[in-house]
Amino acid sequence: MNDQNGIYFLSSSDNEITNNSIILNDNYGIQFHSSSNNKINNNNISSNDYDGICLYYQSLNNTLKIN
């Protein structure tokens, strides 16, 4: 829990976020900005003030499963 995004990627690629609880953030649970080819699997992403996952500005080819 924090007053921003739970996880924020800026111009980052080939990351994997797996088996986490990303909850109660004041913005997005996870936000990608110009970040591609990431894998987001099997996370509890809930009760964030904005969307759970935000793919913003040229965040391409990301894989999201069982979140």
N, C-alpha and C positions, 0 to 999 in steps of 0.2 A: 504494500500500500504506500503510495506517495502522491505528491501533488502535481505530477506530470504524467507522462506515459510510463507504463510498466517496463517495456523494452522498446528502445528506439534505435533503428539502423539508418545511417546516412551514408549513401554511396558505399555500401558494403554488399558483398556477394558470397555465395557458397557457405552460408551458415546453417546450422541446424538447431532448432529449439524443440526439445522433446521432454515430456513428462514433467511439466511445471504447473504450478498454480499461479496464475497471473490475474489477480483480483483486486477490486476496490481501489483502482487508480483514478485520479481526477480527469485524465484525458483518455487516450486509447490504451487498451491492454498491450497491444504490439503495433507499432507504426513503422512502415518501411517507406523511405524516401529515396528514390533513385537507387534501389537495392534489388538485385535480381538473383535468380537461381538459389533461393533459400528454401529450406524444408521446415515446416511447422507441423509437428505431429503429436497427437495424444496429450494435449494440454487442457487444463481447466482454465478457460479465459472467460471470466464472468464478473458481473457487478461493477463494470467500469463505467464512468460517466458518459463516454462517447462509445463508439463501436468497439467490439472486442479486437478486431484486426482491421487496420487501415493500410491499403496498398496505394501509395501516392506517387505521382509523377515518375513515370518510366520505371516502375517496379515490375519487372517482367519475369515470366517463367518461374514463379514461385509455386510450391506445392503445399497444399493445406489438407491434412487428413485427420479425422477423428478429434476435432477440437470442440 
